[in-house]
């Protein structure tokens, strides 16, 4: 497990790179001059039926999905002989519930799962907040505001790479305070009204996010592999993360429907993230007081 943090750094970095590319492409496609130019393109003889900007944008996304599917065909066989579980849905649900409770009961597993679950929910919500905040505080249109989402993603990528270089598995839990700091730094957005200040602030927020989530993700996969196997733990992780995204974006939707000021939304969001990360840290310290599980983690450098 020595290179687990490094591998997670690469995965998170490349994932964020894809997010940046998607944001840039999306922001470009909704620009009128670009959109109308692409709509003017057509194949000879063939009528594509693409007559609106929305249809054109969806077609570009569909092409990207097809390319991704083609790349999957070239993923090499790892040589692992993994027998499929029973196909009985009742058995599968029972097995999933067992794995879910097992990971939440594990002292290190629950901490890493809580952090990654919060991160993905907060990250998804922050994307919407950045757009609304950019329009209100910076006076940017939707196209330029969406580009600032890419700025956050750049920070996440940098933070992920730095974590892969400097953080070992044993040191992974030491990054929890950065999650508290990230939530507090989000509050600074309320006082920024110039683009030249907004860009470094969003990069810093993204950088802290990437730096603390990569080691936590590696720790979660390490514990999951030991307790139940990689596939089962990833299923549990994705389930929790998607539930978190649904809940947090749902809460954001409710606040928008209530016509709550974006500055109040930013404040509540920052305090919520910091408060939850502080509670996670307290839980970890209580777990460590019972038994030091961190000492058994690998502390080898990976340069």
Secondary structure, 3 states (H helix, E strand, C coil): CCCHHHHHHHHHHHHHHHHHHHHHHHHHHCCHHHHHHHHHCCCCCCCCCCCCHHHHHHHHHHHHHHHHHHHHCCCCCCCCCCCCCCCCHHHHHHHHHHHHHHHHHCHHHHHHHHHHHHHHHHHHHHHHHHHHHHHHHHCCCHHHHHHHHHHHHHHHHHHHHHHHHHCCCCCHHHHHHHHHHHHHHHHHHHHCCCHHHHHHHHHHHHHHHHHHHHHHHHHHHHHHHHHCCHHHHHHHHHHHHHHHHHHHHHHHHHHHHCCCCHHHHHHHHHHHHHHHHHHHHHHHHHHHHHCCCHHHCCCCCCC
